[in-house]
Amino acid sequence: MMYAQMVKSTGNAVKSPTEMTEQERAFQARIDAGEKIEPKEWMPDGYRKTLIRQIGQHAHSEIVGQLPEGNWITRAPTLERKAILLAKVQDEAGHGLYLYCAAETLGVSRDELLTALHEGRMKYSSIFNYPTLTWADIGAVGWLVDGAAIMNQVPLQRCSYGPYSRAMVRICKEESFHQRQGYDIMMKMANGSDAQRAMAQDALNRFWYPSLMMFGPSDAESVHSAQSMAWKIKIDTNDGLRQKFVDQTVPQAEYLGLTIPDENVKYNEETGHYDYSDPDWSEFFDVLRGNGPCNKERLGARVKAWENGAWVRDGLMANAAKRSAKVAAE
Ligand code: BYC
């Protein structure tokens, strides 16, 4: 079994109108006019493939994202925190479900998507290859990871593909609750004992740069951005969203009395934004190649869950076959 996500990126230059077929030009005109594209309508092959890749990866991220948080359900410090965390982790399963359903409208089955994940042919978000070592990490994940996820997903509510954009509406509402619960944990820890404050700072130190990486490589390195933005599968650039995230998060850290682990973070009067240091991109690409701290563990857990669930799927299929045989005999 492969643990790496060794998919080679396949970004192409955007076609100019003169290079497009008439059908492609008409399609692009619909996109430019802000129309939604629905499943049964004609779409270029590349548009379909890009959506399957992005929605599929997004769905996988939701499901794999359950693992680092699920790790703390049995160890949540109070009954209330446990109930909240349980609800959040269940929400992630729901998000995975909406997204797999949205991908299925493009003609790919959930089994195919999962097999591609399990065989290392599809990616999931790099962030989930980092461990959650303390309870404060659950706060940092909610605050930073869900915060980054919302920053990326709010604009996707306006994406051109109908089923994806509609799935995003509900996901964003739930993500807002997730971020609030994370920030609430951070407030408690940051205003607690010295040891709790140190845990909160340590969690921020470890999750800061991996959260910045969630937005993807720099615009210069992003192979898909140009075409995806022309198709409105992506609304903003990776660097644009990353900057928005930094601008939103720095004052939140200040409010907590915590320090962003980057001495270059400073408000820039001229640009009206916070300056910040880029993450170590060699680490990002290394995590994508399967070498993050938890890649093996995460994919191993998903494959095991899939194998352990085989008897349920077999039972359901056998039952469905029996039922349809009965209906046919009637
Ligand atoms: N991790 O050309 P680029 C969540 C890949 S979690 C892994 O810029 P694109 C949640 C990229 O796929 C968030 N791989 O690509 C929160 C491409 O490789 P391929 C999940 C990454 O697609 C809490 C290559 O690098 N959200 O919601 O234009 C709990 C070049 O990149 C990453 C989504 O998935 C990464 N961080 O832009 C539970 C949102 N970044 O495919 C769950 C939807 C880049 O050619 N997705 N790569 O082999 C997107 O908005 C875009 O796909 C991205 C990347 C901005 C992520």
Residues whose N, C-alpha, C, O or C-beta is under 5 A from the ligand:
A	BS01	BYC	V7 K8 S9 T10 Q54 Q57 H58 S61 E62 G65 E92 K123 Y124 S125 S126 V145 D146 A149 M213 M214 F215 G216 P217 S222 V223 H224 S225 S228
